[in-house]
């Protein structure tokens, strides 16, 4: 079971890592072979499935995204804790977003699914 404290700390750290624009800090939250799903993957990474696997592939995608969006900044809105997952609701440069993170027993993200209020 994910504790409320773990969820809040993860969200705070995750937002701070993105806002620092330090890709290594962002990737430190994820397992080496994690799965990432996002409508932006189809547009930026060119994968029509909208999914990438592994830090190496996702890191390349996120590096492109950071370069394309120098004004990127996230504002935490809400954190929801589940059995083995956390949902972070936040505001980005394009509006509201939510990401669902699934964790292994070590507290490392193994799957993440991004959702956006605006059209991609």
C-alpha positions, 0 to 999 in steps of 0.5 A: 500500500502506498502511504500518503507520505510516500505519495506526497514526497514522490510528487514533491521530488518529481516536480522539483526534478522536472523544474530543475530541468536536470534529466538525470534527477528526473530519470532517477525516479524510474526503473531502468526498464520502465514503460512510459505512455503519453500522447506526446510520445507519438508527436515528439518521438514519432512512435504512433503507439504513444509508448516507450520502454526503458530509461535510454529511450525515454531519456532521449524523448525527454531530452528532445522535449526539454530542448523544445520547451525551455519554459517548461515548469510544473505546478503541483495541484494534487497527489492521490495515493493508491495501492501500488500507484500514485497520481500527480495532478499538475499544471504545465505550460499547456494546461492541466495534466495528470500522471499515473505512476506504478511502483515496484516494491523498492518505490521505483516507477515501473510504469507511467501514464501521462494524461493532458486536458488539452488536445495534443 
